[in-house]
Amino acid sequence: MPRYEHTDISFDVPRDWEDRSVAAFSAPLAAGQTTSANVVCTRDKLQPGENLAAYADRNLVELAQRLEKFSLQKRLDITVSELPAIELRFTWKGSKGVVDQRLIMCATGKRLVLSITSTAPRGAGIDMDAIMNRVLSTVRIPGVRGDGAAG
């Protein structure tokens, strides 16, 4: 069995199970706020025969169907840790008002897609673009040139 390792916990998982782990970080709540800005990283796999552009299209359709008053602001081809990635910037209406999100999807090889999403309530007074740009500038994916590993 492979071992899942984290600073707070580790355990064995069945060998044939997929790692669908989520890493989530949130800003401290300001006085009077019930929601805060956050950054979440998830793992997923491309479907057979699917490339990153088709994966992004499929996710875009799901978001538009699921989120109230979804509005796509931008779709960009970018690079993350020397790998091609797709960025979606969009807004939608949450229970507490308009939400701004920035979703970066990066196919890392072996059909693995890492997605990093920043979310902030509109008017929260947090410069999520600056925070997300800083996060993205520090992303290192093992096995990719420039990460210190052989590649």
Secondary structure, 3 states (H helix, E strand, C coil): CCEEECCCCEEECCCCCCCCCEEEEECCCCCCCCCCCEEEEEEEECCCCCCHHHHHHHHHHHHHHHCCCCEEEEEEEEEECCEEEEEEEEEEEECCEEEEEEEEEEEEECCEEEEEEEEEECCCCCCHHHHHHHHHHCCCCCCCCCCCCCC
